[in-house]
Amino acid sequence: MSSTSERSELAPLRQSAEDLRSRQLRKELGLRDLIPMQILLVVGLTWPGTAAREGSTHVAFWLLGVVLFFLPVAGVVQYCTRIWPLEGGVYQWTKNALGPFCGFFSAWNFGLWGVLIASSLGLSTATSLSYALGPTAAWMAESGTFIGAMNVALFAFILLVNIPGLGLGRWVAHFGTAVTLLVTALLIALLFFHPTATPAHPHISPQPAFSLAFPAVTLVSLNLFSKLTFNGLTGLEQVAVFAGETRHAERTILRSAWIAAPLIALIYILMTGSMLTYTSAGKIDLVGPIPQVLAAGFGSGGAARAGVDFGALLGRGAILALALATIAQFAVIVAEMSRLPLVAAWDHLLPGWFTTLHPRFRTPTRSLIVISTLAVLVGLLASAGAGAQEAFQVIVTAANLCYAVNYLLMFAVPLAAGARFGTRPGILLCAGCLAGAAVTLLSMIFSLFPIVEVGDAKVFGLKVGLTAVALNLVGVALYWRAKLKAQ
């Protein structure tokens, strides 16, 4: 009997065992929880700044990204959640369709992305505080000691929030999404209302906020397109990690993805236009673009009453609220990452130590502690000896290079599955998977070319590439070690 036939016969038995394990978890999430969680996880508050570097023609790039990448991701989510509504999301999809090694490799890279991206929380929070508190606080965004202290404090808070589980975590997600939408509304208002303008000094935008013209195709514009598309429009599949904790997961996750998708695209386009209304494209701060536009839009100079500049106060309050939304976003990401060691340990690919759940809350507390600790340590190492912009780029670029590997495997699932699991993917879905994989590969190539000034671009690219390769070699070694022990 061939190995392919063996896998096909064992698949129902294995999936039944996975169903039983998923049922150990509390069903905390419904559609009203997943829609705001989708928005919170997908809307990255720095990626509109990347798009704004393209100038007013960013609209075409966002729309092209939606067609070539965002909609194919939604199609894959639709296809896979109907077949595998299991805790672990993409890990389960790739494991069942492509084999155990691909499943582990997918989860490993997803986990690397989560740890690396989460490690930038202290840096992004310090940047927001530096804008909110004014010029005297500019040192915060460059102080390694302050950023490290912020990371320790924030991840201690995130750990405490996640131990009780998604019963509490979903409200953190709701709060973060509500703040994100409020700040988006504020940015939209800044497109039409300019608080610092006066009749004597009317507001003049550095460039138009929107243009339907297609950008000139150059290496720089392709670089920007790959970054804003892959980095800004990924994440619809992430809530599938919580499938075992979602009521009617196969239906609920699908609906949340299709409802959230058009809202997310609109939010991105409007945010980017608002940035271009106040700052020239070449001067966008890639670490804190939204705090930058809020500081510019509500900066001092507007009308004041009784000596108080209410516009400036509103802008600073919005920046602080946005920092809280970012913390909420990372709290959900850490919760996601903690489920991956759990499901990998179920399959004996990691020590069984990770399978122990909290006796009351049924949450993987050991995974939460390990992931939070790693994020703090990586944040300290990544920000040492570099400026804020370059440190941020190193962290995010390495993270997204790993995330791209996870996406390549995810797009391969419908193509490899065929009719083995009862539902053959249509031609449109297959074409979307090929388009999504092409955009992902483009982003991987251009990820080695920074869009901000760094000490040495070649050294930067080499550092990021070797880091991703080294981390994946560690994952391969762990996988084969676990397989040898199991024999």
N, C-alpha and C positions, 0 to 999 in steps of 0.2 A: 504493500500500500504506500502511495507517495506521501511525502510530508504535507503537501497541499491538501490531500484528502483527509489526512489525520486531523489537520487544523480545522477543516470544515465540520468533521463529525464531533470534535471536542468543543467547538464554539458554543453550542447551546448549553452544555453542562457548565462550562466556565462562566458564561454570562449569568446562569442561574445563581452560581455561588456569589458573583459580584452583586447581583440584586439583593441577596440576603445580607451581605455586608453593608450595602448602602442603606438598607432598612434599619440598621442600628442607629442611624443618625436622625436627628429631629427634623421634621418637615416644617421649617420656619418660613420659607419664602413662597410668595405668590406673584402674580403678574404685576400688581401694584408695587411690589418691591423690586422686581427685576428691571422694569423700565427705567426708573431713576438710577439704578445701579449700572445699567448699560451706558447711560449718558455720562455718569461719573467716571467709569472705567475707560471709555473711549476718548472723551474730550480731554486732551492734554493741553494744559494751559500755557505751554511754551510753543506749541507747533503753529499757532496763528502767526507768531513772530517769525518763524522760518518762512512761512508763505508770504509774509509782508516784505521780505527781502527781495521777492520777485517784482514788487511794485503793483500797480493797479490791475495788471493782467492776471493776478492770482486767481480770479474767478474761473477762468478756463482750466487751470490746473486742478482746482478743487473738483470741478465737475468731471474732468477726465479721470481723476482718481476714483471718484464714486463709481463710474461705469466700469473701469478696468480692474478695480480692486475691492471697493467696499461692497458692491452688490454681489460679486462672487463669494466673498466671505459669508454674507448672509445666506447665500445658496448652500454653501457647505454646512453651515450651522443647521439649516432646515433639513438637509439630507441626513446628517449624522445623528442629530438628537432624536429623530424618529426611530433609528435603529438601535442606538446605544444611549438611552437616558440614564447614564450611570455616573456616580461620583467620580470625578477625575477628568471629565471633559476630553480634551484632545488626546490625553494619554490613553484613555480607553479606546478612542476611535483608531488611533494609529496602532495600538497593540493588537486589536482584533483584526484590522484590515491588512497590516503590513508585517506583523510579527512582534514578539516581545522586545527584541533589541530596539526596533524603531520606536516602540512605545516608550521605553526607558529613555532613549536619546531625545525624544520629543519633550518628555517631562523634565529631563535634566536641563535642556536649553531654556525651557519656559521658567524653570526655577532660577537659573542663572540670571535671566532677564529680570525676574522679580527682585532678587537680592540686590543686583547692581543698580536698578532704577530706584529702588527704595533707599539705597545708601545716599542718594542725592537730596533727600528730604531736608536735612539740616542746612545744606547750601541754598536750596530754593527758599526755605523759610527765612534764612538770614538776609537774602536778597530782598524779599518782600518787606521785612522790617526796616531795612536801610532806606527803602523808598517811603514807607509810611511815616517814619520818624524824622525824615528830612536830611539835609546835607551833613549834619553833625553825627549821623549814624552810618555814614558811608563805609566806615571801617568794618562794620559787621560782615559785609559780604566778602571781605578778603582775609578775615581773621580765622586761621585754622583752629585756634583754641575755642573761639566762640562757636564756630560751626560744629566742632566735635561735641561740645557741651549740649548744643541744641539737639544733635542726633541722639545722644544718650537719653535726654529728657523726653523727647518725642517718642522714641521707641519703647520707653518704659510705659508711657501712656497708651500706646497702641497695643502693647501686650495686655495691659489691664482691660482694655475695651474688648479684645478678642477672646479672652478666656471664657466669658459667659456665653459666647457663641453668637449666631446670627440673629437671635432674638433681640439682642442689643445692637449688634453690628449693622443690621438693616436700617435702624434709626440713624446711625452715624452716616450711612450712605444717603439716606433721605436728606439729612441736613446738608451734606456736601453738595448734593445735586441742587437743592433749593438755593444755596449760596451761589453756585455756578450760574444758575439761570438768572438770579437777581443781578449779578455782576454783568452778565451778557446783556440784560435789559439796560443797565447803566451805560454800557459801551455803545449800544444802539442809540440811546439818547444823545450821546456825545457826537454822533454823526450829524445831528440836526441842531443841537443846542451847545453853545460854546461859552462856558461860565466865565472865562477870563476875558472875553471880547468886550469891547466898549465901542460906542459910536466913533470915537476918535481913532481907535485901533481895532478894526474888525479882524475876525479870524481869517487867516489865509492858509489853506492846506498846502503842504509841501508838494503834493501830487494828488491826482484824483483817487478817490477811495476805491472805485470799481471801474472796470473796463471789460467789455466783451471781446476785445481783440485777443487773438491768440499770441502768446509770448514767442519771441524769437527762440528758435531751438539752438542752444549752445551747450557746451559742457557744463557751464555754470547753471543754466536753467534746468537742464536734465538732473543735475545734482539736487537742486532745490525741489524739483518735482518728486524725485524718488524719496526724499526725506519727508516732505509734507504728506505724501500719500501713504507710504508704509508706516511711518511713525505716528502720523495723526489719525489715520483711519483704521488702525488695528484695535482689537479688543472686543468685538461683538461676540466672539466665541468664549470669552473668559468666564462668563457667568455659568457656562456649562460645567465648570469645575464643581459647582454647587448642586449638580443635578440630583444627587442623593439627598439633598436637604431642601428640594423644591417640590411643591405639590404639583402633580401631573406634569412632570418635567418635559416630556416629549412635546407637549402642546404649549406650555407656558414659556419655555425658553425661545421657541420659534416665534411666537407672537411678540415677545419683548424685543427681539432683534429687528423685526420689520417695522414696528411702531417707532423705535428709537432712531433708526437709520436716517430718515429724512430730517428729523429734528437736529441731529448731530451735524449733518452737512450744512444746514442753514446757520447754525450757531458758529461754525468755523468761518464761513464766508463773511458774516457780519462782524465778527471779532477782528478779522484781518483788515477789513475796510476801515474800522474805527481806528486802528493803529496808524494806518497811512494818513488819516485825517490830521494827525498831530506830529508825526515824526517821519522824517525822510527815510526811504527804504534802507539806505545804507547804514543808518544809525540805530536801527532796531536792536534793543538789548535782548539777545537770545536766551539769557538766563531768566529774566523777569520782564517779558514784553508787556504783559497786562498791567503790572504795577507801574511800568514806565508810562503807559498811555494814560492811566488814571492820574498819575502825578502831573503829567503835562496838561491834561484836560481840566483838572480841578486845582491846579497850582495857584499860589498866591497871585494876586493881581486882579481878582474879580471883585465884585461889589461886597463890601463888608458892612455888618451892622454892629454898632456899639464896639467897634474895634475888633470884631471876630470875623474871620474869613470862613463863612460856613461852607463855601465851595471846597476850600482846601481841607476842611475837617471831614466833609463827606467823602472826598477822594481818599484820604488816609484811612478812614473807617472801612471803605470798600477794599482797600489793599489788605488790611488786616483780616477782613472776612474771607477774602480769597485765600489767604494763607491757611485759615482754618479749613476751607474746602479742600485744599491740597492735602492737609493732614488726614482728613476723612477719606480721601481717595487712596492714600497709601495704607490706611488701616484696612481697607477692603482688599488691596493687593496682597498685603501680608496674610490676611485670612485665606485668600486663594492659595498662596504658596504653601501654607501649612497643610493643605489637603494633599499635596503631591507626595511628600514623604509617607503619608498615611497609606495611600493606595499602592505606592511602590512597595511598601513593607508588606501589605496584604499579599502581594505577588512574590514575596521573599527576595526582592531585589535590593532592599535595604534592611538593616537589623530590625527584628520584631519589636525592639524598644519603642519604635515610632508608632506602633499600633495601639498603644495604651491611650485610652480616652479619659477625660476628666470624669470622675465617678458621678458627678451631678449634672454637668452641662453637656457631656458627651462631645467634647471638643478635643482636638489633638494638641494639648498644651505643650508637649515636648517639642513638637515641630515648631510651634510658635516661638518658644524660647530660643531654639537653635537659629531660626531664620532672623529673628530680631537681633541677636548677637552678631551674626555674620554681617548684617546690613550696617551696623554701627562700625564694625572693624573695617569693612571695605570703604566706607565713607571717610574714615580717618586716613587710610592709606592713599585714596585717590586724590584727596585735596591737598596732600602734603607737597610743598615745593612748587605749586603752580597757581596761576591767577584763577579767579572765579570762572571766567568764560572758558578757559582751557580745561580746568578741572571738570566742569559740567559736561563739556564735549567728550572728554575721555570716558566718563561714567556712562553717559547716555549712548555713545557710539558703541562701546563694548557690549552694553546691554542689548541694544537693538540688533547687533550682529548675531547674537545668540537667539534672539526672538525670531529672526528671519529663518534660522534653521528649523525651528518649530513650525513656522508657517509653510515652508516647503514640504514638510512631511504631512501637514494638515491638508494642503491642496492635492497631495498624492492619494489621499484616502479614497475619494469617489472614483478616481481614475483606476485604482488598483482593485477596488471592491467589486466592480462589475455587477453581476446578478447573484453573487455568492450569498448575499444576506437578504435576498427577497425583493429588493428594490433596485433596479438598474438606473444609474444616473442618466439624465437626458443629455442630448447634444449640447444644449445651452449651458448646462452646469459644467460639462467637461470643457467647453470653450472658455468659460469663466475661470475654471481652475488653471488652465494654461496661461490665461492673461494674468491672473493673480500671481502665479509662480514667476512669470517674466518680470513683473514689477518688483517682486521680492528679490530676485537675483540682481536687478538693476540697483536696488537699494543697498545690497551687500557690497557691490563693487564701489559705489560712490560713498559708502560709509567710511572708507579709508581716506577720503578727501575732505578735510574739514572746511566749513563755510565761515569760520571765524579765524582771526589771526592767531597762530600758534608759533612757538619758538622755531620749530622745524617741521614742515608738513610731512616730509618723508618719515622722520622719526615717529611722528604722531601716528601715521598710518601703520607703521611697522609695530609700534607698541600695542595698538588696538588689535591688529590681526593676530599677533603672537599670543596676546592674552586670551583671545577667544579660542584659539587652537589648543593652548595649554589647558584651559579649563575643560574643554571637551575631551582631551586625552585622559584627564582625571576621571571624568564620567565613564569613559570606555573601560578604564581599569577597574572601577568599582563594579561595573556590570559583570565583567568576566570573572572577577573575584567571587561575586555572589553566585554565579552559575556554577563555578567549580566547587564551591562549598556545598551546593545543593545536590551535587552528583554523588 
